[in-house]
Amino acid sequence: STVRLRLRSIWKGLVKVKEYLESAVVVDFVVPLK
C-alpha cells in the first residue's frame, strides 16, 4: 500500500509539472503577440 501511495504522489507531482509547463508555454506564446 505504501508503494501505491508513493506512486500516487509522484503522479500528482507529474500532473502539476505538466500543467505548469503547459501554462508557461501558453504565456510564452501569448505575451510576444500582444
OpenMM code with the backbone's topology and positions (N, CA, C; nanometers):
from openmm import Vec3, app, unit

residues = "SER THR VAL ARG LEU ARG LEU ARG SER ILE TRP LYS GLY LEU VAL LYS VAL LYS GLU TYR LEU GLU SER ALA VAL VAL VAL ASP PHE VAL VAL PRO LEU LYS".split()
positions = [
    Vec3(0.0845, -0.1215, 0.0000),
    Vec3(0.0000, 0.0000, 0.0000),
    Vec3(0.0871, 0.1252, 0.0000),
    Vec3(0.2043, 0.1160, 0.0634),
    Vec3(0.2914, 0.2338, 0.0682),
    Vec3(0.3427, 0.2664, -0.0720),
    Vec3(0.3677, 0.1621, -0.1511),
    Vec3(0.4153, 0.1857, -0.2881),
    Vec3(0.3078, 0.2572, -0.3691),
    Vec3(0.1811, 0.2157, -0.3486),
    Vec3(0.0712, 0.2787, -0.4227),
    Vec3(0.0598, 0.4261, -0.3857),
    Vec3(0.0739, 0.4566, -0.2555),
    Vec3(0.0671, 0.5968, -0.2137),
    Vec3(0.1815, 0.6758, -0.2749),
    Vec3(0.3005, 0.6134, -0.2797),
    Vec3(0.4160, 0.6843, -0.3354),
    Vec3(0.3949, 0.7106, -0.4844),
    Vec3(0.3429, 0.6103, -0.5550),
    Vec3(0.3176, 0.6288, -0.6976),
    Vec3(0.2136, 0.7383, -0.7189),
    Vec3(0.1129, 0.7409, -0.6312),
    Vec3(0.0078, 0.8432, -0.6457),
    Vec3(0.0650, 0.9827, -0.6249),
    Vec3(0.1522, 0.9975, -0.5260),
    Vec3(0.2114, 1.1295, -0.5003),
    Vec3(0.3013, 1.1699, -0.6167),
    Vec3(0.3760, 1.0728, -0.6707),
    Vec3(0.4618, 1.1030, -0.7864),
    Vec3(0.3748, 1.1443, -0.9049),
    Vec3(0.2621, 1.0733, -0.9256),
    Vec3(0.1732, 1.1053, -1.0375),
    Vec3(0.1172, 1.2462, -1.0223),
    Vec3(0.0760, 1.2803, -0.8998),
    Vec3(0.0238, 1.4156, -0.8763),
    Vec3(0.1304, 1.5201, -0.9069),
    Vec3(0.2548, 1.4905, -0.8691),
    Vec3(0.3634, 1.5836, -0.8974),
    Vec3(0.3835, 1.6008, -1.0469),
    Vec3(0.3777, 1.4889, -1.1204),
    Vec3(0.3956, 1.4969, -1.2655),
    Vec3(0.2830, 1.5770, -1.3289),
    Vec3(0.1614, 1.5576, -1.2798),
    Vec3(0.0477, 1.6331, -1.3343),
    Vec3(0.0670, 1.7819, -1.3096),
    Vec3(0.1142, 1.8168, -1.1888),
    Vec3(0.1360, 1.9587, -1.1588),
    Vec3(0.2431, 2.0171, -1.2498),
    Vec3(0.3505, 1.9412, -1.2721),
    Vec3(0.4576, 1.9890, -1.3596),
    Vec3(0.4054, 2.0057, -1.5017),
    Vec3(0.3234, 1.9082, -1.5485),
    Vec3(0.2701, 1.9180, -1.6836),
    Vec3(0.1815, 2.0408, -1.6978),
    Vec3(0.0942, 2.0633, -1.5982),
    Vec3(0.0062, 2.1808, -1.6043),
    Vec3(0.0874, 2.3095, -1.6024),
    Vec3(0.1945, 2.3118, -1.5193),
    Vec3(0.2776, 2.4324, -1.5122),
    Vec3(0.3470, 2.4571, -1.6443),
    Vec3(0.4000, 2.3505, -1.7052),
    Vec3(0.4691, 2.3674, -1.8331),
    Vec3(0.3716, 2.4142, -1.9401),
    Vec3(0.2509, 2.3565, -1.9403),
    Vec3(0.1531, 2.3972, -2.0410),
    Vec3(0.1165, 2.5440, -2.0235),
    Vec3(0.0926, 2.5872, -1.9007),
    Vec3(0.0561, 2.7271, -1.8774),
    Vec3(0.1741, 2.8186, -1.9105),
    Vec3(0.2960, 2.7745, -1.8806),
    Vec3(0.4134, 2.8565, -1.9096),
    Vec3(0.4314, 2.8697, -2.0608),
    Vec3(0.4089, 2.7602, -2.1337),
    Vec3(0.4221, 2.7653, -2.2794),
    Vec3(0.3169, 2.8589, -2.3372),
    Vec3(0.1949, 2.8516, -2.2849),
    Vec3(0.0884, 2.9393, -2.3333),
    Vec3(0.1274, 3.0848, -2.3097),
    Vec3(0.1815, 3.1154, -2.1926),
    Vec3(0.2225, 3.2522, -2.1619),
    Vec3(0.3334, 3.2959, -2.2567),
    Vec3(0.4309, 3.2061, -2.2824),
    Vec3(0.5419, 3.2419, -2.3708),
    Vec3(0.4918, 3.2715, -2.5118),
    Vec3(0.3849, 3.2008, -2.5528),
    Vec3(0.3345, 3.2238, -2.6883),
    Vec3(0.2449, 3.3472, -2.6952),
    Vec3(0.1690, 3.3718, -2.5890),
    Vec3(0.0697, 3.4803, -2.5935),
    Vec3(0.1358, 3.6164, -2.5721),
    Vec3(0.2292, 3.6261, -2.4795),
    Vec3(0.2863, 3.7558, -2.4440),
    Vec3(0.3543, 3.8239, -2.5631),
    Vec3(0.4394, 3.7542, -2.6414),
    Vec3(0.5046, 3.8236, -2.7542),
    Vec3(0.4050, 3.8747, -2.8578),
    Vec3(0.2867, 3.8108, -2.8667),
    Vec3(0.1895, 3.8534, -2.9674),
    Vec3(0.1239, 3.9852, -2.9291),
    Vec3(0.1197, 4.0166, -2.7999),
    Vec3(0.0499, 4.1382, -2.7579),
    Vec3(0.1347, 4.2627, -2.7836),
] * unit.nanometer
topology = app.Topology()
chain = topology.addChain("A")
for resn in residues:
    res = topology.addResidue(resn, chain)
    for name in ("N", "CA", "C"):
        topology.addAtom(name, app.Element.getBySymbol(name[0]), res)
